[in-house]
Amino acid sequence: MDWIIENRALLSMLLSIAALLILIMRARMHPFAALLIASITAALGAGLAPHAAIEAVSKGMGGTLGGIAAVIGLGAMFGILVEHGGGISALARYVTQGTGAKATRWMLGLIGVIIAIPVFFDVAFIILFPLILAFAKKFKMAPLAFGLPLLAGLAAAHAFIPPTPGPIAVAQALGVDIGWVMLFGLIAGVPAALLGGPLYANYAERRGWLPMGNPLDISAGNDGKDFDPKIAKTALMLVLLPLLLIICGALAKPLGIAEGLILNIISMAGIPVIALLIACGVAFFVLRPNNDTDKAALRKAIEKSLEPVGVVLLVTGAGGAFKQVLVDTGAGKSLADIALTAGFTPILCGFIIALLLRIAQGSATAAMITAASLTFPIASAAALNQPQLALVAVAIAGGATAFSHVNDSGFWLINRYFGLSTPETFKSWTVSSTITGFTGLMVALIIYPFI
């Protein structure tokens, strides 16, 4: 009985996590409401007074959203500006123009990484799906031979590289500069995408593991020759602009790149909100509509792009509330003591927790947010520096990417578009996503001892 009383906060946290999974998996409750219930339950169960429990939840939500709400909103706006200007499809066509089947698959993996940085996973996939069908028809191969490379690139960028919502939320929860997360996210995300995408697609195609399926009948339009390469080059520069600004802002002072006024300018431009504001301004200027009809369409597209952002922000805020409850009740410290005593490093803890949550409830973003909340006290107890925290964020992203299956909306999107059976989707996409996620972890583990 004494042990139960001493570990009341930890037990309350564990029961709340179990309740969270039941609410999401069985009751089909939205993650936002489920996280709030789990947070309040954990706080009350740990012995906090009702008003203190609500105060912890409010503090956690406010602190989290105050740091990332503008970044996520601007990221969505930036993506729609590039997409509406025709940059997404033009970039994909330009990079793959004139290449053979094998080279096209490798290029699609890289394209997926680049495009998913400003554009959500499902949106980018739907936009480029006709191009996948065009390649399949041109080279007389299964659509998955080109679909998997693109999908792996999209999934890697979606989980590993800000300004997508997941890694931004993880960076905020762990207290790590987004620039470091972006740098190591790129270093881990690119090989993860290439191994889980074109490399696995080549391997599976040689062994006849890729079914032809019955893909949706969507016209691919032209064959890729009738487009303006200038737009493609512009789109590439636009996508890279905020990345370079944020990374330079994070590294300028530590590496001694600049000093004085120049350092202040670089540092200010590297603040994520400022970097994305600059990127949005440049994107609107170079890809601005030419007539009133296009301007109205762009305004409507921007408004529509911000609709899913509201849902993401609510889930992210609820995840921040859960983290704050762990801190205020002492449950996080108890969890950290147990994990570190058992010899688990923060990077492995983050990956395992994210992986289990991903398998249990499906959403990669929700898994990342919850895993970051649970990993934060472990990372804090280990006194990690900024680069090490960024690698923990990468590991969390890897765990949240692997094992996409039937409770993941992306699983069914791919299933329907390619016209696959459920077992065929498991053998293709689930395997690909798992390779992508575990590769990200391996890259993080390789780098970790050297920083």
N, C-alpha and C positions, 0 to 999 in steps of 0.2 A: 504493500500500500504506500509506503514511504517513497518507493521508486516512482510510482505513478504520480504522486504529488510533485516530486522533484522534476519530473519530465512532462508535466502537464501541458506545457506549451508545445513541445515536440509532438506529443501524441495528438493534440488537437489539430496541429498542422497536417499530420498524416491522415487523420480521419477526414479533414476538409478536402485534401487532395482526392481521396477516394470518392467523396461526395461530388466533387467537381467532375470527375470522369463519369460517374453514374448519370449526373444531370445532362451532360453533353451527349453521351453515347446512348443511354437508355431513354431518357425523357426527351431527347432531341432539343434541349434548351439551348438558346443562343449563348455562345461563350461569354459575352458581356455580362448577361444576367447571372450565369453560372459562376463566373469569377467573383462577382460582387457577393453572392451568397456564400461562397467558400471563404472569402476574405472576412466577412462579418462573423461567420460561424467560427473561424479559427481564432479571431480576436476574443469573442465571448467565451469560447471554450478554454482559452488560455488564462482567463480570469480578468480581462479588461472590463471596466464598467461600460455600459451601453454607449454613453456619450464619448468615452475615450475610444471605443471601437469605431464609431462613426467618424471621429476626428482623424484617426489613423487612415481610414479609407479615403477621406477627403484630401488629406495631406498627400497621400500617395498618388491619387489621381491628378491633383493640381500640379505637383512637382514633376510628374512624368510628362503630362501634356504641355506644360509650360515650355519645356525644352524642345519638343519635337512636332507639335501641331503644325506650326508654320512650315517646317521643313517638309513634312509629308504632303501638305496641301500644295506647296510650290512644286514639289516633285511630280505630282499628278498633273498640274497645270503645264509644266515643262514638257512632259510626255505628250500631251494632247497637241501642243503647239508644233512639235516636231512631226507627229503623226499626221495632223491635219494638213501640213504643208507638203505631204507626199514623201517625206524623207525616209520613213521606215522601209516601205517596199522598194523605193529607189536604191537605198543603200544595199539591201539584200540582193537585188538584181545586179547591181554594179560589181559587187565583190565576187559574185559567182559567175559573171559573164565570161564565156569562152573556156570554162574549166571542164575537165572530165568528171566522170561520176565519182571517183574516189576523192579528188581534190574538192569537188563541190560539197561533199559531206563534211570534210574538215573545215571548209570555209563557213558552212552553215552553223557548226558548233561555235565558232568565233562570233558570227553574226548574232546568234542567240544571246551570247554574253553581253554584247554591246547594246543590242536593242532593248533587252529587259531591264537595263539600268534606268531608263526613263519611263518605260511602258510596262504595265502590269502583265504578268505571265499569260493569262487567258486572252487578253486583248492582242498581244503580239502574236500569239499562236493563230488566232482567228484571222488576223490581217495577212499573215504569210502562208496560211494553209493552201491557198490556190497555187502559190509558187512551188510548194512541195509536190502537189499533183502534177504540175508542169514538168518538174524534173523526173518524176517517176515515169511519166509518159515518154519523155525524151530519151531516157536511158533504158526504158523497158524493164524497170525494176519495181519492187514493192515500195509503196509510198513510205513505209516505215524506215526504209534504208536512208531516206533523207529527213524523215520526220523526227527520228530519235536524236540525231545530232543537234537539230534545232531545239528540240524540247529540253535536252540536257543543258544546253547553253542558257536557255531561258530560266530553267529551274535553278541553275547555279547562281546566276546574277540575282534572281529574285530572293535568294536566301543569303548570299554572301556579301553583296555589294550595295551599300547605300547609294542613292537615296530611296531605295525601296523600303516599305514600312518595317519589315521584319528586322533587318540589321540596324536600322535607326533606333527601334525600340530596345533592342538588345544593348546597343551602345549606351543608351540612356540609363538602362537598368544597371549596367555594370560600372557606369561612371567612367567610360573611356572615350577619348576624343574620336569623333567620326572619321577624321583623316586617317588615323591608324587602322581603324576597321576597314576603311575603303582600300588602303594600301595592301593589307594582308588578305582582304577579301578577293582582290584581283589576283594576287599571287597564288592563292589556293583555288579560287573559282575557275580560272582558265584551265589548268590541268584536270580539275574535277569534271568540267564540261567536256573536255576532249576525250577523257577515258570513258566516261559514262555515255558519251554520244557517238562520235564517228568511229572510235576504236572498237567499242562494243558492237556498233551497227555493222562494221566490216566483218568482225568475227562471227556474228550471228548470221549475216547474209551468206557467208561462205558455207555455213553448215545447214542452210535452208531453214533457219529458225524464224524467219520473218514472213508472216503470212501476207498474202496480197490484200486480204480484207475486202470490205465493200464500202469504200470511202464515200462521203457525201459528194453529190454531183454539183461541184462548184466550179464555175468557169475560171480558168487561170488567166483569162484576158489575153494580152499579147505574150510573145515568147521571150520578153526581156530585152529586146533590141530597141523598142520604141519608148525610150525614157531619157530624161536629161541627166547625164552623169554629174553635172554641176550640183544638182540637188542632193545627190548621193554624197558627194564630198562635203557639202555644207552640213548635211545631217551628221556625218561622222565627227566633224569638228565641233558641232553643237553638243553632241552627247559627251565628248571628251572634255569640253570646257569646264563644267562644274567639278568634274573629277580632278582635273589638274589644279584648279583653284583651291579645292579643299585639301588635297594632298600637299601642295606647296605651302599652304598656310600652316599645316601641322608640322612640317619638317623644316621650315625656314629657320626657326630659332635653334632647335636641337642640332642641326647640321651646320649652323653658322653661314647659311647661304647669303644673308643680308643683315643689315643693322640700321639703326636709326629710323628715319622716315620711311625708307624703302621697306624695312622689316614691318613697320606698322601698317603700311598699305597692303603688303602681302598677307599679313595676319588677318587684317579686316576682310579682305577679299576671300580669304579662306574660311571664314565663318560660314557654316552651311547655309544659313538663311540668306546671307549676302551673296554667296556664290550662286545659289539658285535664282535669286532675284536678277542677278546679272545675266545668267543663262536664259531666263525667261525673256528679259528685255532684248537680248541679242536675237533669240529665236523669233520673237515677234517681228523684229525689224527686218530680218533677212528673208523670212518666210511669210510676211504679212499678206493678207488677202488684197486683191486688186479691186474688188467691187463690193457694193453694199450687201449683195446676197451672200457672198463668201464670208463677209465680216459677221453677218448675223448667224451663219452656220457655225463659225468658229466660237462665237459667244455661247451658243447653245451647247456645243461640244465641250467647252470648258466647264459649264455648269453641270453637265452630265458626268464629267470626269470626277467632279468633286463629291458626287453622291456616295460612291463606295468608300471615299476617304473618311466620311463620318462614321461608318461602321468600324473601320480600322482604328480610328482614334478612340472610339468607345472601348474596344477590346484592349487596346494598348493602355488606356487609362486604368481599366480594371486590373490589368496585370501589374501596373505600378502600385495600385492599392494593395494587392496581395503581397507584394514585396515589402511595402511599408509595415504591414501587419507582422510579417516575419521579423522585421527589425525591432518593432516596438514591444513585441511579446517575448523576445529572446529565443524564439523557436529557430530562427536562422543561425544564431550562434551555436545552439545545441547541435543542429544538423552539421554545421561546419566542423565542430569538434569531433563528431563521430566519423565524418568522412576523412578528415586529415589523420586521425588516429588510426584508421583502417588502411591508410596508405594511398587513398584515392587522391589524385591531383585534381585541381579545379578543371583542367582541360578535359579530363576523362569524365568527371562528374557531369560537366555541362553537356557533353556529347550523349552520355547514357540517359540522362534525364530527358533531353530533347527527343531522343530516339524513342523512348518508351511513351512519351506523350504523343508523338507523331503517330505511332502505331495505334495508340488507344483512341485518339479523337480525330485524326486525319488532317486537320489544318496545320500547315507548316508555320504560318505566322503565329497562331495561337500557341503552338508548341514552343516556338522560340521565345515568346514573351513570358510564358509561364516558367520555362526552363531557366531563363535569365534571372527571374525573381528568386528561384530556388538556389541558383548557383552564386548569386551575389554575396551572400554571407560567407560562403566557402572561399571565394576569391579574395574577399576582404581580409579574412583570417590569415590567408597565405601571403598577404602584403605584396601583391603582384604589381609590377610597373605597367605603364601604359601599353607598350608593345605586347607584353604577356597577356594583359586583359583582352587586347584585340584578338589574340589567337584563341582565347577562350570563347570569344564571340564567334570566331570561325568554326570552332568545334561544335558549338550549339547549332550553328547553321547547317553543318554537316548532318548532325543527328536529326534535325527537322526536315531534311531533304529526303532521307532514305526511306525505303519501304512504303512508297505511295501505294495505297490499295483501296478497297471498296468504300471506305469512309472518307475518302478524299475527293472533293468535287473535280479536281483536275484529272483524276483517274477516269471518271465517267466522261469528261469532255473529250479526252483522247480516245476512249472506247467508242464513242458515238461518231466522231469525225472520221476516224479511220475504218469504221465498220468492223470492229473486232469482237470476238467473243470474250467473255470474262477471263477464261484461262489464257487466251492469247495476249490480253492486256497485261496480265501478270508476267508472262514470259518475256515480254518486250519492255513495257514502260516501267513496271515495278523493279525489274532487274537493273535497268538503266538508271533509275533514280537512286537505287541502293549503291551502285558503283560510284555515282556522282557524290553522294553524301559521305561514303567511307573514304574516298580519295581526298576530300576536303579535310577530314580528320587526320589522315596520314601526313598531308603537307604541313598541317599545324604542328603535329608531333615532331616532325623533322626539324622545323624552324625553332621550336620552343627552347631547346637547350642552348641556343646560340645568342639569345637576347636577354 
